[in-house]
Every structure is written in C-alpha cells, then in structure tokens.
Amino acid sequence: MAKHISDADIKKAEELKTLGEIPNHIAIIMDGNGRWAKKRGLPRVAGHKQGVETVREIVETCTQLGVKFLTIYTFSTENWKRPKKEVSTLMRLIVKSLKSETNQLHKNNIRLNSIGDHSSLPELVQEELREAEQKTKNNSAMTLNLALSYSGRWELLEAVRSISHEIKNNKLTEEDINEELLSNHLTTKGIPDPDLMIRSGGEYRISNFLLWQIAYSEIFVTKTLWPDFSAEDLFEAIIDYQRRERRFGLVSEQISKNIQSEYEE
C-alpha cells in the first residue's frame, strides 16, 4: 500500500514548526525491513519494498516540516556481504525507485544527491543516479541524500588518502590539516552535520554511518520497524529533539548567557 502524508499530518507538521526548532538536517538508519517481513512470513524483499513506501512518506513529511537535508542509509558497504539474491533484488529495487520517484522529487523541488563508493554499484544504478541528480540539481526545497555503498570508515579512509595525495603533490602541508579541511574531503562536503539521527528497529548502534558528522547529533531510537515507521514516528522524534538542550560541550549556564547576549544585541 502506498504511503503518503495525510491532511492531519500536514496540520501536525505546521503545529510543530511553531513549538520549537525543526532540525535542519535529519539522518536516518532505516532498520527492520527483514524483521518486518519475517514476522509476516514474507520474503525479505517484501520488507524492502514496503520500506520504499515509508521513504516516500518521510520525504513528504520532512518537506512539509521545512527540513533542508535528509540523509538515509540506503545500502552500506557491509550489505554487499548479504546473500547475492538479496543484493541483486535490492539493486533492482533501487533502480526501479529512482525511475519512479525522480519526477515527483523534481516536481516537489527536492534535490537528489548520493554519497558512497559509487564505483562498486552496478552500472545501471550509477546511470540512474547520474540522471536523477542531473535532473534535480537546481532544486532547493530540500536535499535528499542517499547513502549507497557507504560506510563511515570507508569515507574517512578516502579523505585521508585524498589529503595524503595533496600533501605528496605539495598542494597541502601537515600544518594545513584541521577539522574544516577533513570535512571538506568527505562525501558530505557542503552539507551541514545532522542535527538529529533517527534509528528505527530498536538497535542501539550507529552501524558505521556518518561517523565524523554525527559527533554532536542528537540520537533518537525507536522500536518501530522501518516499514511501519510513519509521519507520527517522525513527529515523536522531533518533539523529543525540541525538548533537548544542545550544549556542544558547554554548560547550561553558558547556553543561557549566549541566548541572552544575542537577545540584547
């Protein structure tokens, strides 16, 4: 069954925007597709197909909320170790989804971007990604980042290799290396770090996802399996986020003082 945001959810999204800060960037580990299918006596691919419907609903909801960046963990480098039949099915599902969803993303002014080791993806997937990214490159309502054949450790290793190469070719020196330089060598260059990371499925781990970028992200874990995840679950995560005090290493008194100083200025 296709999942879309309802009128009631649109109203709730508008209400949340008046109650507190909406995360600028949300990252999601979409876990639980296989368990969802197993509970129903269905093949694992049925869970992945239903998970695509959930992605559609969450993209629509994030756009309604005013989220500017949404990054979803679509396929990790570790996922290549899964049974060949499942991997092949997932690749076909990715191609089918890109073909069917790109026009709607474009219509809704959403830019599609992908991060990860694209060289390991089948050529057909690479081709569909290039076409979708090209078609939506000038859209500005929200950027949807697909993490495909991605892992945080792979990304950091690639950044180190790139920096080392530039030092070897006298484009950089060791003294040039700082946090900003490393960030600019990641696949997420130009994308702000996630404010909120959500994991469905109830597991308390980050599974090699955005290891550098989530250093100060707020983390929300729900037991809801991804195919059952809905706008209501997203609202719950955002309400929890709005209740938190983001200190970035400071103490509460310093945060209060900074807010007061900005107000007086």
C-alpha positions as CSV (number, residue, x, y, z in Angstrom):
1,M,0.0,0.0,0.0
2,A,1.4,3.4,-1.0
3,K,2.0,5.7,2.0
4,H,1.5,9.4,1.7
5,I,1.3,12.2,4.3
6,S,-2.3,12.9,5.4
7,D,-4.1,16.2,5.9
8,A,-3.9,15.6,9.7
9,D,-0.1,15.1,9.4
10,I,0.3,18.3,7.4
11,K,-1.6,20.1,10.2
12,K,0.6,18.5,12.8
13,A,3.8,19.4,10.9
14,E,2.7,23.1,10.8
15,E,2.0,23.0,14.6
16,L,5.4,21.5,15.3
17,K,7.1,24.4,13.5
18,T,5.5,26.8,16.0
19,L,6.5,24.8,19.1
20,G,10.3,24.7,18.7
21,E,13.3,24.3,16.4
22,I,13.0,21.9,13.4
23,P,16.2,20.0,12.6
24,N,17.9,21.4,9.6
25,H,19.4,18.0,8.8
26,I,17.9,14.7,9.7
27,A,19.8,11.4,9.2
28,I,18.0,8.1,9.3
29,I,19.2,4.5,9.7
30,M,16.3,2.6,8.2
31,D,16.5,-0.7,10.1
32,G,13.9,-3.5,10.4
33,N,12.8,-4.4,6.8
34,G,13.9,-8.0,7.1
35,R,12.4,-8.5,10.6
36,W,9.1,-6.9,9.4
37,A,8.9,-9.4,6.5
38,K,9.8,-12.4,8.7
39,K,7.1,-11.5,11.3
40,R,4.6,-11.8,8.4
41,G,6.0,-14.9,6.8
42,L,7.1,-13.0,3.8
43,P,10.4,-12.9,1.9
44,R,12.8,-10.2,2.9
45,V,12.3,-8.3,-0.3
46,A,8.7,-7.6,0.8
47,G,10.1,-5.7,3.7
48,H,12.4,-3.7,1.5
49,K,9.5,-2.9,-0.9
50,Q,7.4,-1.6,1.9
51,G,10.4,0.3,3.2
52,V,10.4,2.3,0.0
53,E,6.8,3.4,0.7
54,T,7.9,4.6,4.1
55,V,10.7,6.6,2.5
56,R,8.1,8.4,0.3
57,E,6.0,9.3,3.3
58,I,9.0,10.6,5.3
59,V,10.4,12.6,2.4
60,E,7.0,14.3,2.0
61,T,6.7,14.9,5.8
62,C,10.2,16.4,6.0
63,T,9.5,18.7,3.2
64,Q,6.3,19.9,4.9
65,L,8.3,20.4,8.1
66,G,10.9,22.6,6.4
67,V,13.8,20.1,6.9
68,K,16.5,21.2,4.4
69,F,18.6,18.0,4.4
70,L,17.5,14.4,4.8
71,T,20.1,11.6,4.6
72,I,19.0,8.0,4.6
73,Y,21.2,5.0,5.0
74,T,20.1,3.1,1.9
75,F,22.8,0.4,1.4
76,S,26.0,0.1,3.4
77,T,29.4,-1.4,2.2
78,E,28.8,-4.2,4.7
79,N,25.5,-5.0,2.9
80,W,27.5,-6.4,0.0
81,K,28.1,-9.4,2.3
82,R,24.4,-10.4,2.2
83,P,23.2,-13.3,0.0
84,K,23.7,-12.5,-3.6
85,K,20.0,-12.9,-4.4
86,E,19.0,-10.3,-1.8
87,V,21.7,-7.9,-3.0
88,S,20.6,-8.3,-6.6
89,T,17.0,-7.7,-5.7
90,L,17.9,-4.6,-3.7
91,M,19.9,-3.1,-6.6
92,R,16.8,-3.7,-8.9
93,L,14.6,-2.1,-6.3
94,I,16.9,1.0,-6.2
95,V,16.8,1.3,-10.0
96,K,13.0,1.0,-10.0
97,S,12.6,3.5,-7.2
98,L,14.8,6.1,-8.9
99,K,12.9,5.7,-12.2
100,S,9.5,6.0,-10.5
101,E,10.3,8.7,-7.9
102,T,12.6,11.2,-9.6
103,N,9.9,13.1,-11.5
104,Q,7.9,13.5,-8.2
105,L,11.1,14.7,-6.4
106,H,11.7,17.2,-9.1
107,K,8.0,18.4,-9.0
108,N,8.4,19.0,-5.3
109,N,11.6,21.0,-5.8
110,I,13.7,18.3,-4.0
111,R,17.3,17.8,-5.0
112,L,18.6,14.2,-5.1
113,N,22.2,13.6,-4.0
114,S,24.1,10.4,-3.3
115,I,27.1,9.6,-1.2
116,G,29.2,6.5,-1.1
117,D,31.5,4.3,-3.2
118,H,29.6,4.5,-6.5
119,S,32.3,2.6,-8.4
120,S,31.1,-0.6,-6.6
121,L,27.5,-0.1,-7.8
122,P,26.1,-1.8,-10.9
123,E,26.4,0.4,-14.0
124,L,22.6,0.7,-14.3
125,V,22.3,2.0,-10.8
126,Q,25.1,4.5,-11.4
127,E,23.4,5.6,-14.6
128,E,20.0,6.2,-12.9
129,L,21.7,8.1,-10.1
130,R,23.5,10.4,-12.6
131,E,20.3,11.1,-14.4
132,A,18.3,11.8,-11.2
133,E,21.0,14.0,-9.8
134,Q,21.3,16.0,-13.0
135,K,17.6,16.5,-13.4
136,T,17.1,17.7,-9.8
137,K,20.4,19.6,-9.3
138,N,18.9,23.1,-9.2
139,N,16.1,22.2,-6.8
140,S,16.1,24.0,-3.4
141,A,13.2,22.9,-1.1
142,M,15.2,20.0,0.4
143,T,18.2,17.8,-0.4
144,L,17.6,14.1,-0.2
145,N,21.0,12.3,0.3
146,L,21.1,8.6,-0.5
147,A,23.9,6.8,1.3
148,L,24.6,4.0,-1.2
149,S,27.5,1.5,-0.8
150,Y,28.5,3.8,2.0
151,S,30.3,3.4,5.3
152,G,31.8,6.0,7.7
153,R,35.2,4.2,7.9
154,W,35.4,4.0,4.1
155,E,34.7,7.7,3.9
156,L,37.3,8.6,6.4
157,L,39.9,6.4,4.7
158,E,39.1,8.1,1.4
159,A,39.5,11.5,3.0
160,V,42.9,10.5,4.5
161,R,44.1,9.2,1.1
162,S,43.0,12.4,-0.7
163,I,44.7,14.6,1.8
164,S,47.9,12.5,1.7
165,H,47.9,12.7,-2.1
166,E,47.7,16.5,-1.9
167,I,50.5,16.7,0.6
168,K,52.6,14.4,-1.6
169,N,52.0,16.8,-4.5
170,N,52.8,19.9,-2.4
171,K,49.3,21.2,-2.5
172,L,49.0,21.0,1.3
173,T,51.3,20.8,4.3
174,E,50.7,18.9,7.5
175,E,50.1,22.2,9.2
176,D,47.1,22.7,6.9
177,I,45.3,19.7,8.4
178,N,42.4,20.7,10.7
179,E,38.7,19.8,11.1
180,E,37.5,22.0,8.3
181,L,40.0,20.5,5.9
182,L,38.9,17.0,6.7
183,S,35.2,17.9,6.5
184,N,35.9,19.3,3.0
185,H,37.4,16.0,1.9
186,L,34.3,13.9,2.9
187,T,31.5,13.0,0.6
188,T,29.2,15.3,2.5
189,K,31.3,18.4,1.7
190,G,29.0,21.4,1.7
191,I,26.3,19.6,3.7
192,P,25.8,20.6,7.4
193,D,26.2,17.9,10.0
194,P,23.0,16.2,11.1
195,D,21.1,17.8,14.0
196,L,19.1,14.6,14.6
197,M,19.9,11.0,13.8
198,I,17.0,8.5,13.9
199,R,17.3,4.7,14.0
200,S,14.3,2.5,13.5
201,G,14.1,-1.1,14.6
202,G,15.3,-0.7,18.2
203,E,19.0,-1.4,17.9
204,Y,21.4,0.9,19.8
205,R,24.3,1.3,17.4
206,I,25.3,3.6,14.6
207,S,26.4,0.9,12.2
208,N,29.3,2.7,10.6
209,F,27.1,5.7,9.5
210,L,28.4,9.3,9.2
211,L,31.0,8.6,11.9
212,W,32.6,12.1,11.6
213,Q,29.4,14.0,11.0
214,I,27.2,12.8,13.9
215,A,29.7,13.9,16.6
216,Y,27.1,16.2,18.2
217,S,23.9,14.9,16.6
218,E,21.0,14.2,18.9
219,I,20.1,10.5,18.6
220,F,16.6,9.0,18.7
221,V,16.0,5.2,18.6
222,T,12.5,3.8,18.1
223,K,11.5,0.1,18.3
224,T,9.2,0.7,15.3
225,L,10.5,-1.3,12.3
226,W,11.1,0.8,9.2
227,P,8.2,-0.4,7.1
228,D,5.9,0.6,9.9
229,F,7.6,3.9,10.5
230,S,5.3,6.8,9.8
231,A,4.9,10.6,10.0
232,E,3.7,10.1,13.6
233,D,7.0,8.4,14.5
234,L,9.0,11.2,12.9
235,F,6.9,13.8,14.8
236,E,7.7,11.9,18.0
237,A,11.4,12.1,17.3
238,I,11.2,15.8,16.5
239,I,9.2,16.5,19.7
240,D,11.9,14.7,21.7
241,Y,14.6,16.7,19.8
242,Q,12.8,20.0,20.7
243,R,12.9,19.1,24.4
244,R,16.7,18.7,24.4
245,E,19.3,21.3,25.2
246,R,22.1,21.2,22.7
247,R,25.2,22.3,24.5
248,F,28.1,21.3,22.1
249,G,30.5,20.9,25.1
250,L,29.3,24.0,27.0
251,V,27.2,24.0,30.2
252,S,23.6,25.1,30.5
253,E,24.6,28.5,32.1
254,Q,26.8,29.3,29.1
255,I,24.0,28.5,26.7
256,S,21.6,30.7,28.6
257,K,24.1,33.6,28.6
258,N,24.7,33.3,24.9
259,I,21.0,33.4,24.2
260,Q,20.6,36.5,26.5
261,S,23.5,38.2,24.8
262,E,22.0,37.7,21.3
263,Y,18.7,39.0,22.6
264,E,20.3,42.2,24.0
265,E,22.1,42.8,20.7
